[in-house]
Amino acid sequence: MGERTKRLGKCYGTATVSERGQIVIPAEARRELGLECGTKLLVFRSGHMHGLVFMTADTVTDFVREAVSRLTEFERTVMETAESEEE
């Protein structure tokens, strides 16, 4: 797989929006990503493109948890640095 393909991800095919606003996620994508009936997906508007991004709620939760942990560690480092400069 080329570098550009890795960056862009994988295309699983197409989906059509129904009259009720529903779409079907292709079976291959559901299998590869472990999406089962009842999996909660968050839907985001892509900021720089006219498109949507779907992420599982668990993925977003894990991302936010990791970000908060890293920010807390960064804050601790900044505070320790400021304290040592005051001495």
PDB file with one MODEL, atoms N, CA, C and O in Angstrom:
MODEL        1
ATOM      1  N   MET A   1       0.848  -1.178   0.000  1.00  0.00           N
ATOM      2  CA  MET A   1       0.000   0.000   0.000  1.00  0.00           C
ATOM      3  C   MET A   1       0.890   1.237   0.000  1.00  0.00           C
ATOM      4  O   MET A   1       1.803   1.342   0.819  1.00  0.00           O
ATOM      5  N   GLY A   2       0.635   2.164  -0.901  1.00  0.00           N
ATOM      6  CA  GLY A   2       1.435   3.373  -0.991  1.00  0.00           C
ATOM      7  C   GLY A   2       1.177   4.330   0.155  1.00  0.00           C
ATOM      8  O   GLY A   2       0.169   4.219   0.852  1.00  0.00           O
ATOM      9  N   GLU A   3       2.096   5.280   0.352  1.00  0.00           N
ATOM     10  CA  GLU A   3       1.972   6.243   1.447  1.00  0.00           C
ATOM     11  C   GLU A   3       0.690   7.068   1.323  1.00  0.00           C
ATOM     12  O   GLU A   3       0.011   7.316   2.320  1.00  0.00           O
ATOM     13  N   ARG A   4       0.362   7.492   0.109  1.00  0.00           N
ATOM     14  CA  ARG A   4      -0.862   8.290  -0.085  1.00  0.00           C
ATOM     15  C   ARG A   4      -2.100   7.475   0.269  1.00  0.00           C
ATOM     16  O   ARG A   4      -3.030   8.005   0.876  1.00  0.00           O
ATOM     17  N   THR A   5      -2.128   6.195  -0.098  1.00  0.00           N
ATOM     18  CA  THR A   5      -3.268   5.338   0.209  1.00  0.00           C
ATOM     19  C   THR A   5      -3.409   5.160   1.710  1.00  0.00           C
ATOM     20  O   THR A   5      -4.522   5.191   2.235  1.00  0.00           O
ATOM     21  N   LYS A   6      -2.286   4.972   2.414  1.00  0.00           N
ATOM     22  CA  LYS A   6      -2.338   4.839   3.874  1.00  0.00           C
ATOM     23  C   LYS A   6      -2.919   6.097   4.505  1.00  0.00           C
ATOM     24  O   LYS A   6      -3.720   6.016   5.436  1.00  0.00           O
ATOM     25  N   ARG A   7      -2.519   7.252   4.004  1.00  0.00           N
ATOM     26  CA  ARG A   7      -2.973   8.519   4.560  1.00  0.00           C
ATOM     27  C   ARG A   7      -4.466   8.725   4.308  1.00  0.00           C
ATOM     28  O   ARG A   7      -5.168   9.252   5.171  1.00  0.00           O
ATOM     29  N   LEU A   8      -4.950   8.324   3.155  1.00  0.00           N
ATOM     30  CA  LEU A   8      -6.345   8.537   2.802  1.00  0.00           C
ATOM     31  C   LEU A   8      -7.258   7.445   3.344  1.00  0.00           C
ATOM     32  O   LEU A   8      -8.465   7.662   3.453  1.00  0.00           O
ATOM     33  N   GLY A   9      -6.728   6.301   3.681  1.00  0.00           N
ATOM     34  CA  GLY A   9      -7.544   5.205   4.176  1.00  0.00           C
ATOM     35  C   GLY A   9      -7.973   4.289   3.050  1.00  0.00           C
ATOM     36  O   GLY A   9      -7.319   4.213   2.010  1.00  0.00           O
ATOM     37  N   LYS A  10      -9.057   3.606   3.261  1.00  0.00           N
ATOM     38  CA  LYS A  10      -9.525   2.596   2.320  1.00  0.00           C
ATOM     39  C   LYS A  10     -10.945   2.920   1.883  1.00  0.00           C
ATOM     40  O   LYS A  10     -11.763   3.353   2.695  1.00  0.00           O
ATOM     41  N   CYS A  11     -11.236   2.715   0.628  1.00  0.00           N
ATOM     42  CA  CYS A  11     -12.589   2.907   0.112  1.00  0.00           C
ATOM     43  C   CYS A  11     -13.286   1.545   0.089  1.00  0.00           C
ATOM     44  O   CYS A  11     -12.796   0.600  -0.530  1.00  0.00           O
ATOM     45  N   TYR A  12     -14.425   1.453   0.766  1.00  0.00           N
ATOM     46  CA  TYR A  12     -15.183   0.207   0.832  1.00  0.00           C
ATOM     47  C   TYR A  12     -16.301   0.155  -0.200  1.00  0.00           C
ATOM     48  O   TYR A  12     -16.969  -0.871  -0.331  1.00  0.00           O
ATOM     49  N   GLY A  13     -16.512   1.217  -0.919  1.00  0.00           N
ATOM     50  CA  GLY A  13     -17.596   1.247  -1.894  1.00  0.00           C
ATOM     51  C   GLY A  13     -18.461   2.465  -1.661  1.00  0.00           C
ATOM     52  O   GLY A  13     -17.990   3.492  -1.174  1.00  0.00           O
ATOM     53  N   THR A  14     -19.730   2.346  -2.011  1.00  0.00           N
ATOM     54  CA  THR A  14     -20.638   3.479  -1.879  1.00  0.00           C
ATOM     55  C   THR A  14     -21.795   3.137  -0.945  1.00  0.00           C
ATOM     56  O   THR A  14     -22.068   1.971  -0.662  1.00  0.00           O
ATOM     57  N   ALA A  15     -22.459   4.175  -0.481  1.00  0.00           N
ATOM     58  CA  ALA A  15     -23.676   4.030   0.310  1.00  0.00           C
ATOM     59  C   ALA A  15     -24.638   5.102  -0.167  1.00  0.00           C
ATOM     60  O   ALA A  15     -24.218   6.196  -0.545  1.00  0.00           O
ATOM     61  N   THR A  16     -25.910   4.799  -0.151  1.00  0.00           N
ATOM     62  CA  THR A  16     -26.929   5.739  -0.589  1.00  0.00           C
ATOM     63  C   THR A  16     -27.778   6.140   0.611  1.00  0.00           C
ATOM     64  O   THR A  16     -28.152   5.296   1.426  1.00  0.00           O
ATOM     65  N   VAL A  17     -28.076   7.414   0.713  1.00  0.00           N
ATOM     66  CA  VAL A  17     -28.936   7.908   1.786  1.00  0.00           C
ATOM     67  C   VAL A  17     -30.387   7.629   1.404  1.00  0.00           C
ATOM     68  O   VAL A  17     -30.838   8.004   0.322  1.00  0.00           O
ATOM     69  N   SER A  18     -31.120   6.962   2.315  1.00  0.00           N
ATOM     70  CA  SER A  18     -32.524   6.637   2.044  1.00  0.00           C
ATOM     71  C   SER A  18     -33.418   7.855   2.315  1.00  0.00           C
ATOM     72  O   SER A  18     -32.947   8.886   2.797  1.00  0.00           O
ATOM     73  N   GLU A  19     -34.680   7.725   2.007  1.00  0.00           N
ATOM     74  CA  GLU A  19     -35.636   8.808   2.260  1.00  0.00           C
ATOM     75  C   GLU A  19     -35.677   9.173   3.737  1.00  0.00           C
ATOM     76  O   GLU A  19     -35.956  10.320   4.085  1.00  0.00           O
ATOM     77  N   ARG A  20     -35.403   8.213   4.601  1.00  0.00           N
ATOM     78  CA  ARG A  20     -35.414   8.448   6.047  1.00  0.00           C
ATOM     79  C   ARG A  20     -34.052   8.886   6.572  1.00  0.00           C
ATOM     80  O   ARG A  20     -33.872   9.017   7.783  1.00  0.00           O
ATOM     81  N   GLY A  21     -33.090   9.114   5.677  1.00  0.00           N
ATOM     82  CA  GLY A  21     -31.767   9.579   6.081  1.00  0.00           C
ATOM     83  C   GLY A  21     -30.843   8.465   6.542  1.00  0.00           C
ATOM     84  O   GLY A  21     -29.814   8.740   7.159  1.00  0.00           O
ATOM     85  N   GLN A  22     -31.178   7.239   6.263  1.00  0.00           N
ATOM     86  CA  GLN A  22     -30.377   6.105   6.681  1.00  0.00           C
ATOM     87  C   GLN A  22     -29.379   5.718   5.596  1.00  0.00           C
ATOM     88  O   GLN A  22     -29.619   5.907   4.404  1.00  0.00           O
ATOM     89  N   ILE A  23     -28.248   5.170   6.049  1.00  0.00           N
ATOM     90  CA  ILE A  23     -27.269   4.610   5.112  1.00  0.00           C
ATOM     91  C   ILE A  23     -26.899   3.217   5.603  1.00  0.00           C
ATOM     92  O   ILE A  23     -27.052   2.900   6.783  1.00  0.00           O
ATOM     93  N   VAL A  24     -26.416   2.403   4.694  1.00  0.00           N
ATOM     94  CA  VAL A  24     -25.935   1.071   5.036  1.00  0.00           C
ATOM     95  C   VAL A  24     -24.424   1.085   4.891  1.00  0.00           C
ATOM     96  O   VAL A  24     -23.893   1.450   3.842  1.00  0.00           O
ATOM     97  N   ILE A  25     -23.736   0.685   5.949  1.00  0.00           N
ATOM     98  CA  ILE A  25     -22.280   0.597   5.907  1.00  0.00           C
ATOM     99  C   ILE A  25     -21.932  -0.731   5.243  1.00  0.00           C
ATOM    100  O   ILE A  25     -22.431  -1.774   5.667  1.00  0.00           O
ATOM    101  N   PRO A  26     -21.088  -0.719   4.213  1.00  0.00           N
ATOM    102  CA  PRO A  26     -20.754  -1.957   3.515  1.00  0.00           C
ATOM    103  C   PRO A  26     -20.258  -3.055   4.471  1.00  0.00           C
ATOM    104  O   PRO A  26     -19.548  -2.775   5.437  1.00  0.00           O
ATOM    105  N   ALA A  27     -20.643  -4.300   4.187  1.00  0.00           N
ATOM    106  CA  ALA A  27     -20.330  -5.445   5.046  1.00  0.00           C
ATOM    107  C   ALA A  27     -18.831  -5.578   5.302  1.00  0.00           C
ATOM    108  O   ALA A  27     -18.424  -5.866   6.428  1.00  0.00           O
ATOM    109  N   GLU A  28     -18.008  -5.374   4.282  1.00  0.00           N
ATOM    110  CA  GLU A  28     -16.557  -5.506   4.460  1.00  0.00           C
ATOM    111  C   GLU A  28     -16.045  -4.525   5.510  1.00  0.00           C
ATOM    112  O   GLU A  28     -15.206  -4.878   6.338  1.00  0.00           O
ATOM    113  N   ALA A  29     -16.551  -3.296   5.474  1.00  0.00           N
ATOM    114  CA  ALA A  29     -16.147  -2.287   6.461  1.00  0.00           C
ATOM    115  C   ALA A  29     -16.609  -2.691   7.857  1.00  0.00           C
ATOM    116  O   ALA A  29     -15.854  -2.572   8.822  1.00  0.00           O
ATOM    117  N   ARG A  30     -17.844  -3.167   7.965  1.00  0.00           N
ATOM    118  CA  ARG A  30     -18.351  -3.592   9.276  1.00  0.00           C
ATOM    119  C   ARG A  30     -17.514  -4.724   9.847  1.00  0.00           C
ATOM    120  O   ARG A  30     -17.196  -4.727  11.037  1.00  0.00           O
ATOM    121  N   ARG A  31     -17.155  -5.684   9.006  1.00  0.00           N
ATOM    122  CA  ARG A  31     -16.329  -6.818   9.465  1.00  0.00           C
ATOM    123  C   ARG A  31     -14.956  -6.346   9.911  1.00  0.00           C
ATOM    124  O   ARG A  31     -14.518  -6.654  11.019  1.00  0.00           O
ATOM    125  N   GLU A  32     -14.270  -5.589   9.040  1.00  0.00           N
ATOM    126  CA  GLU A  32     -12.899  -5.155   9.340  1.00  0.00           C
ATOM    127  C   GLU A  32     -12.835  -4.251  10.565  1.00  0.00           C
ATOM    128  O   GLU A  32     -11.860  -4.295  11.316  1.00  0.00           O
ATOM    129  N   LEU A  33     -13.859  -3.436  10.774  1.00  0.00           N
ATOM    130  CA  LEU A  33     -13.847  -2.473  11.872  1.00  0.00           C
ATOM    131  C   LEU A  33     -14.570  -2.985  13.116  1.00  0.00           C
ATOM    132  O   LEU A  33     -14.638  -2.290  14.130  1.00  0.00           O
ATOM    133  N   GLY A  34     -15.107  -4.194  13.035  1.00  0.00           N
ATOM    134  CA  GLY A  34     -15.785  -4.775  14.188  1.00  0.00           C
ATOM    135  C   GLY A  34     -17.075  -4.071  14.557  1.00  0.00           C
ATOM    136  O   GLY A  34     -17.450  -4.034  15.729  1.00  0.00           O
ATOM    137  N   LEU A  35     -17.759  -3.513  13.571  1.00  0.00           N
ATOM    138  CA  LEU A  35     -19.029  -2.821  13.830  1.00  0.00           C
ATOM    139  C   LEU A  35     -20.148  -3.851  13.868  1.00  0.00           C
ATOM    140  O   LEU A  35     -20.388  -4.568  12.897  1.00  0.00           O
ATOM    141  N   GLU A  36     -20.818  -3.910  14.996  1.00  0.00           N
ATOM    142  CA  GLU A  36     -21.908  -4.855  15.170  1.00  0.00           C
ATOM    143  C   GLU A  36     -23.208  -4.092  15.392  1.00  0.00           C
ATOM    144  O   GLU A  36     -23.199  -2.884  15.632  1.00  0.00           O
ATOM    145  N   CYS A  37     -24.304  -4.798  15.312  1.00  0.00           N
ATOM    146  CA  CYS A  37     -25.599  -4.194  15.574  1.00  0.00           C
ATOM    147  C   CYS A  37     -25.571  -3.550  16.954  1.00  0.00           C
ATOM    148  O   CYS A  37     -25.200  -4.193  17.936  1.00  0.00           O
ATOM    149  N   GLY A  38     -25.962  -2.289  17.029  1.00  0.00           N
ATOM    150  CA  GLY A  38     -25.971  -1.582  18.301  1.00  0.00           C
ATOM    151  C   GLY A  38     -24.731  -0.743  18.568  1.00  0.00           C
ATOM    152  O   GLY A  38     -24.697   0.014  19.538  1.00  0.00           O
ATOM    153  N   THR A  39     -23.702  -0.866  17.716  1.00  0.00           N
ATOM    154  CA  THR A  39     -22.502  -0.050  17.889  1.00  0.00           C
ATOM    155  C   THR A  39     -22.871   1.414  17.715  1.00  0.00           C
ATOM    156  O   THR A  39     -23.487   1.792  16.718  1.00  0.00           O
ATOM    157  N   LYS A  40     -22.494   2.238  18.691  1.00  0.00           N
ATOM    158  CA  LYS A  40     -22.777   3.678  18.618  1.00  0.00           C
ATOM    159  C   LYS A  40     -21.703   4.360  17.781  1.00  0.00           C
ATOM    160  O   LYS A  40     -20.509   4.189  18.024  1.00  0.00           O
ATOM    161  N   LEU A  41     -22.140   5.132  16.797  1.00  0.00           N
ATOM    162  CA  LEU A  41     -21.223   5.899  15.954  1.00  0.00           C
ATOM    163  C   LEU A  41     -21.480   7.383  16.160  1.00  0.00           C
ATOM    164  O   LEU A  41     -22.628   7.819  16.246  1.00  0.00           O
ATOM    165  N   LEU A  42     -20.407   8.150  16.238  1.00  0.00           N
ATOM    166  CA  LEU A  42     -20.517   9.598  16.251  1.00  0.00           C
ATOM    167  C   LEU A  42     -20.255  10.080  14.840  1.00  0.00           C
ATOM    168  O   LEU A  42     -19.380   9.551  14.155  1.00  0.00           O
ATOM    169  N   VAL A  43     -20.992  11.062  14.405  1.00  0.00           N
ATOM    170  CA  VAL A  43     -20.890  11.583  13.043  1.00  0.00           C
ATOM    171  C   VAL A  43     -20.365  13.007  13.115  1.00  0.00           C
ATOM    172  O   VAL A  43     -20.952  13.862  13.777  1.00  0.00           O
ATOM    173  N   PHE A  44     -19.258  13.254  12.430  1.00  0.00           N
ATOM    174  CA  PHE A  44     -18.633  14.571  12.411  1.00  0.00           C
ATOM    175  C   PHE A  44     -18.621  15.102  10.991  1.00  0.00           C
ATOM    176  O   PHE A  44     -18.500  14.339  10.032  1.00  0.00           O
ATOM    177  N   ARG A  45     -18.746  16.404  10.860  1.00  0.00           N
ATOM    178  CA  ARG A  45     -18.544  17.058   9.565  1.00  0.00           C
ATOM    179  C   ARG A  45     -17.052  17.277   9.427  1.00  0.00           C
ATOM    180  O   ARG A  45     -16.417  17.813  10.336  1.00  0.00           O
ATOM    181  N   SER A  46     -16.492  16.876   8.318  1.00  0.00           N
ATOM    182  CA  SER A  46     -15.074  17.082   8.059  1.00  0.00           C
ATOM    183  C   SER A  46     -14.834  18.571   7.880  1.00  0.00           C
ATOM    184  O   SER A  46     -15.506  19.218   7.077  1.00  0.00           O
ATOM    185  N   GLY A  47     -13.880  19.120   8.623  1.00  0.00           N
ATOM    186  CA  GLY A  47     -13.648  20.553   8.624  1.00  0.00           C
ATOM    187  C   GLY A  47     -13.151  21.122   7.319  1.00  0.00           C
ATOM    188  O   GLY A  47     -13.521  22.238   6.954  1.00  0.00           O
ATOM    189  N   HIS A  48     -12.322  20.385   6.606  1.00  0.00           N
ATOM    190  CA  HIS A  48     -11.702  20.943   5.403  1.00  0.00           C
ATOM    191  C   HIS A  48     -12.288  20.379   4.112  1.00  0.00           C
ATOM    192  O   HIS A  48     -11.895  20.794   3.022  1.00  0.00           O
ATOM    193  N   MET A  49     -13.212  19.449   4.224  1.00  0.00           N
ATOM    194  CA  MET A  49     -13.811  18.862   3.034  1.00  0.00           C
ATOM    195  C   MET A  49     -15.324  18.831   3.222  1.00  0.00           C
ATOM    196  O   MET A  49     -15.814  18.983   4.341  1.00  0.00           O
ATOM    197  N   HIS A  50     -16.043  18.642   2.166  1.00  0.00           N
ATOM    198  CA  HIS A  50     -17.496  18.501   2.252  1.00  0.00           C
ATOM    199  C   HIS A  50     -17.803  17.021   2.425  1.00  0.00           C
ATOM    200  O   HIS A  50     -18.156  16.333   1.467  1.00  0.00           O
ATOM    201  N   GLY A  51     -17.666  16.544   3.640  1.00  0.00           N
ATOM    202  CA  GLY A  51     -17.898  15.133   3.884  1.00  0.00           C
ATOM    203  C   GLY A  51     -18.172  14.869   5.348  1.00  0.00           C
ATOM    204  O   GLY A  51     -18.163  15.782   6.174  1.00  0.00           O
ATOM    205  N   LEU A  52     -18.416  13.606   5.659  1.00  0.00           N
ATOM    206  CA  LEU A  52     -18.696  13.175   7.013  1.00  0.00           C
ATOM    207  C   LEU A  52     -17.647  12.172   7.454  1.00  0.00           C
ATOM    208  O   LEU A  52     -17.075  11.443   6.644  1.00  0.00           O
ATOM    209  N   VAL A  53     -17.411  12.154   8.751  1.00  0.00           N
ATOM    210  CA  VAL A  53     -16.502  11.195   9.345  1.00  0.00           C
ATOM    211  C   VAL A  53     -17.290  10.454  10.423  1.00  0.00           C
ATOM    212  O   VAL A  53     -17.933  11.082  11.264  1.00  0.00           O
ATOM    213  N   PHE A  54     -17.243   9.132  10.402  1.00  0.00           N
ATOM    214  CA  PHE A  54     -17.910   8.310  11.396  1.00  0.00           C
ATOM    215  C   PHE A  54     -16.846   7.686  12.292  1.00  0.00           C
ATOM    216  O   PHE A  54     -15.852   7.147  11.806  1.00  0.00           O
ATOM    217  N   MET A  55     -17.060   7.761  13.587  1.00  0.00           N
ATOM    218  CA  MET A  55     -16.151   7.125  14.547  1.00  0.00           C
ATOM    219  C   MET A  55     -16.994   6.455  15.617  1.00  0.00           C
ATOM    220  O   MET A  55     -18.053   6.958  15.992  1.00  0.00           O
ATOM    221  N   THR A  56     -16.518   5.314  16.108  1.00  0.00           N
ATOM    222  CA  THR A  56     -17.258   4.687  17.187  1.00  0.00           C
ATOM    223  C   THR A  56     -17.137   5.553  18.439  1.00  0.00           C
ATOM    224  O   THR A  56     -16.132   6.231  18.650  1.00  0.00           O
ATOM    225  N   ALA A  57     -18.168   5.515  19.252  1.00  0.00           N
ATOM    226  CA  ALA A  57     -18.159   6.281  20.503  1.00  0.00           C
ATOM    227  C   ALA A  57     -16.983   5.842  21.377  1.00  0.00           C
ATOM    228  O   ALA A  57     -16.361   6.676  22.035  1.00  0.00           O
ATOM    229  N   ASP A  58     -16.674   4.546  21.392  1.00  0.00           N
ATOM    230  CA  ASP A  58     -15.543   4.043  22.187  1.00  0.00           C
ATOM    231  C   ASP A  58     -14.222   4.631  21.708  1.00  0.00           C
ATOM    232  O   ASP A  58     -13.363   4.968  22.522  1.00  0.00           O
ATOM    233  N   THR A  59     -14.054   4.758  20.389  1.00  0.00           N
ATOM    234  CA  THR A  59     -12.826   5.332  19.841  1.00  0.00           C
ATOM    235  C   THR A  59     -12.669   6.783  20.274  1.00  0.00           C
ATOM    236  O   THR A  59     -11.578   7.203  20.661  1.00  0.00           O
ATOM    237  N   VAL A  60     -13.748   7.545  20.211  1.00  0.00           N
ATOM    238  CA  VAL A  60     -13.699   8.954  20.606  1.00  0.00           C
ATOM    239  C   VAL A  60     -13.422   9.064  22.105  1.00  0.00           C
ATOM    240  O   VAL A  60     -12.626   9.901  22.530  1.00  0.00           O
ATOM    241  N   THR A  61     -14.072   8.226  22.903  1.00  0.00           N
ATOM    242  CA  THR A  61     -13.845   8.232  24.348  1.00  0.00           C
ATOM    243  C   THR A  61     -12.382   7.932  24.673  1.00  0.00           C
ATOM    244  O   THR A  61     -11.771   8.614  25.496  1.00  0.00           O
ATOM    245  N   ASP A  62     -11.824   6.908  24.023  1.00  0.00           N
ATOM    246  CA  ASP A  62     -10.408   6.553  24.247  1.00  0.00           C
ATOM    247  C   ASP A  62      -9.487   7.693  23.837  1.00  0.00           C
ATOM    248  O   ASP A  62      -8.517   7.992  24.532  1.00  0.00           O
ATOM    249  N   PHE A  63      -9.791   8.333  22.704  1.00  0.00           N
ATOM    250  CA  PHE A  63      -8.979   9.450  22.229  1.00  0.00           C
ATOM    251  C   PHE A  63      -8.996  10.605  23.232  1.00  0.00           C
ATOM    252  O   PHE A  63      -7.952  11.164  23.567  1.00  0.00           O
ATOM    253  N   VAL A  64     -10.188  10.954  23.703  1.00  0.00           N
ATOM    254  CA  VAL A  64     -10.315  12.065  24.651  1.00  0.00           C
ATOM    255  C   VAL A  64      -9.607  11.721  25.959  1.00  0.00           C
ATOM    256  O   VAL A  64      -8.912  12.565  26.525  1.00  0.00           O
ATOM    257  N   ARG A  65      -9.774  10.499  26.440  1.00  0.00           N
ATOM    258  CA  ARG A  65      -9.113  10.068  27.671  1.00  0.00           C
ATOM    259  C   ARG A  65      -7.590  10.192  27.534  1.00  0.00           C
ATOM    260  O   ARG A  65      -6.923  10.690  28.441  1.00  0.00           O
ATOM    261  N   GLU A  66      -7.048   9.742  26.409  1.00  0.00           N
ATOM    262  CA  GLU A  66      -5.600   9.832  26.175  1.00  0.00           C
ATOM    263  C   GLU A  66      -5.157  11.285  26.070  1.00  0.00           C
ATOM    264  O   GLU A  66      -4.115  11.655  26.609  1.00  0.00           O
ATOM    265  N   ALA A  67      -5.938  12.108  25.383  1.00  0.00           N
ATOM    266  CA  ALA A  67      -5.589  13.534  25.247  1.00  0.00           C
ATOM    267  C   ALA A  67      -5.561  14.219  26.607  1.00  0.00           C
ATOM    268  O   ALA A  67      -4.646  14.990  26.895  1.00  0.00           O
ATOM    269  N   VAL A  68      -6.551  13.944  27.440  1.00  0.00           N
ATOM    270  CA  VAL A  68      -6.597  14.542  28.777  1.00  0.00           C
ATOM    271  C   VAL A  68      -5.401  14.074  29.598  1.00  0.00           C
ATOM    272  O   VAL A  68      -4.791  14.869  30.313  1.00  0.00           O
ATOM    273  N   SER A  69      -5.068  12.813  29.503  1.00  0.00           N
ATOM    274  CA  SER A  69      -3.919  12.273  30.232  1.00  0.00           C
ATOM    275  C   SER A  69      -2.628  12.962  29.806  1.00  0.00           C
ATOM    276  O   SER A  69      -1.808  13.329  30.647  1.00  0.00           O
ATOM    277  N   ARG A  70      -2.451  13.136  28.508  1.00  0.00           N
ATOM    278  CA  ARG A  70      -1.238  13.806  28.016  1.00  0.00           C
ATOM    279  C   ARG A  70      -1.207  15.276  28.399  1.00  0.00           C
ATOM    280  O   ARG A  70      -0.147  15.810  28.725  1.00  0.00           O
ATOM    281  N   LEU A  71      -2.357  15.934  28.362  1.00  0.00           N
ATOM    282  CA  LEU A  71      -2.415  17.339  28.771  1.00  0.00           C
ATOM    283  C   LEU A  71      -2.107  17.483  30.258  1.00  0.00           C
ATOM    284  O   LEU A  71      -1.429  18.427  30.666  1.00  0.00           O
ATOM    285  N   THR A  72      -2.599  16.555  31.064  1.00  0.00           N
ATOM    286  CA  THR A  72      -2.314  16.574  32.497  1.00  0.00           C
ATOM    287  C   THR A  72      -0.816  16.404  32.741  1.00  0.00           C
ATOM    288  O   THR A  72      -0.233  17.103  33.570  1.00  0.00           O
ATOM    289  N   GLU A  73      -0.206  15.484  32.022  1.00  0.00           N
ATOM    290  CA  GLU A  73       1.241  15.265  32.143  1.00  0.00           C
ATOM    291  C   GLU A  73       2.008  16.508  31.691  1.00  0.00           C
ATOM    292  O   GLU A  73       2.989  16.894  32.326  1.00  0.00           O
ATOM    293  N   PHE A  74       1.572  17.127  30.610  1.00  0.00           N
ATOM    294  CA  PHE A  74       2.209  18.348  30.117  1.00  0.00           C
ATOM    295  C   PHE A  74       2.093  19.461  31.156  1.00  0.00           C
ATOM    296  O   PHE A  74       3.061  20.173  31.425  1.00  0.00           O
ATOM    297  N   GLU A  75       0.900  19.606  31.737  1.00  0.00           N
ATOM    298  CA  GLU A  75       0.685  20.631  32.752  1.00  0.00           C
ATOM    299  C   GLU A  75       1.610  20.392  33.955  1.00  0.00           C
ATOM    300  O   GLU A  75       2.187  21.334  34.498  1.00  0.00           O
ATOM    301  N   ARG A  76       1.743  19.134  34.362  1.00  0.00           N
ATOM    302  CA  ARG A  76       2.623  18.797  35.476  1.00  0.00           C
ATOM    303  C   ARG A  76       4.071  19.178  35.150  1.00  0.00           C
ATOM    304  O   ARG A  76       4.775  19.723  36.000  1.00  0.00           O
ATOM    305  N   THR A  77       4.508  18.896  33.938  1.00  0.00           N
ATOM    306  CA  THR A  77       5.870  19.235  33.523  1.00  0.00           C
ATOM    307  C   THR A  77       6.080  20.742  33.532  1.00  0.00           C
ATOM    308  O   THR A  77       7.113  21.223  34.000  1.00  0.00           O
ATOM    309  N   VAL A  78       5.108  21.489  33.019  1.00  0.00           N
ATOM    310  CA  VAL A  78       5.208  22.951  32.996  1.00  0.00           C
ATOM    311  C   VAL A  78       5.285  23.499  34.416  1.00  0.00           C
ATOM    312  O   VAL A  78       6.098  24.379  34.701  1.00  0.00           O
ATOM    313  N   MET A  79       4.447  22.986  35.300  1.00  0.00           N
ATOM    314  CA  MET A  79       4.438  23.448  36.702  1.00  0.00           C
ATOM    315  C   MET A  79       5.772  23.132  37.383  1.00  0.00           C
ATOM    316  O   MET A  79       6.308  23.966  38.112  1.00  0.00           O
ATOM    317  N   GLU A  80       6.301  21.942  37.151  1.00  0.00           N
ATOM    318  CA  GLU A  80       7.592  21.556  37.753  1.00  0.00           C
ATOM    319  C   GLU A  80       8.713  22.448  37.225  1.00  0.00           C
ATOM    320  O   GLU A  80       9.595  22.855  37.982  1.00  0.00           O
ATOM    321  N   THR A  81       8.678  22.749  35.936  1.00  0.00           N
ATOM    322  CA  THR A  81       9.682  23.611  35.325  1.00  0.00           C
ATOM    323  C   THR A  81       9.600  25.014  35.910  1.00  0.00           C
ATOM    324  O   THR A  81      10.627  25.616  36.225  1.00  0.00           O
ATOM    325  N   ALA A  82       8.381  25.542  36.059  1.00  0.00           N
ATOM    326  CA  ALA A  82       8.194  26.883  36.626  1.00  0.00           C
ATOM    327  C   ALA A  82       8.674  26.923  38.069  1.00  0.00           C
ATOM    328  O   ALA A  82       9.300  27.899  38.483  1.00  0.00           O
ATOM    329  N   GLU A  83       8.395  25.891  38.831  1.00  0.00           N
ATOM    330  CA  GLU A  83       8.824  25.836  40.230  1.00  0.00           C
ATOM    331  C   GLU A  83      10.343  25.780  40.339  1.00  0.00           C
ATOM    332  O   GLU A  83      10.924  26.438  41.202  1.00  0.00           O
ATOM    333  N   SER A  84      10.984  25.010  39.484  1.00  0.00           N
ATOM    334  CA  SER A  84      12.441  24.880  39.553  1.00  0.00           C
ATOM    335  C   SER A  84      13.116  26.181  39.091  1.00  0.00           C
ATOM    336  O   SER A  84      14.222  26.483  39.541  1.00  0.00           O
ATOM    337  N   GLU A  85      12.487  26.945  38.217  1.00  0.00           N
ATOM    338  CA  GLU A  85      13.043  28.224  37.775  1.00  0.00           C
ATOM    339  C   GLU A  85      12.911  29.290  38.855  1.00  0.00           C
ATOM    340  O   GLU A  85      13.708  30.226  38.906  1.00  0.00           O
ATOM    341  N   GLU A  86      11.900  29.151  39.727  1.00  0.00           N
ATOM    342  CA  GLU A  86      11.698  30.100  40.810  1.00  0.00           C
ATOM    343  C   GLU A  86      12.737  29.930  41.916  1.00  0.00           C
ATOM    344  O   GLU A  86      13.016  30.875  42.654  1.00  0.00           O
ATOM    345  N   GLU A  87      13.309  28.736  42.035  1.00  0.00           N
ATOM    346  CA  GLU A  87      14.274  28.456  43.099  1.00  0.00           C
ATOM    347  C   GLU A  87      15.626  29.024  42.843  1.00  0.00           C
ATOM    348  O   GLU A  87      16.530  28.860  43.662  1.00  0.00           O
TER     349      GLU A  87
ENDMDL
END
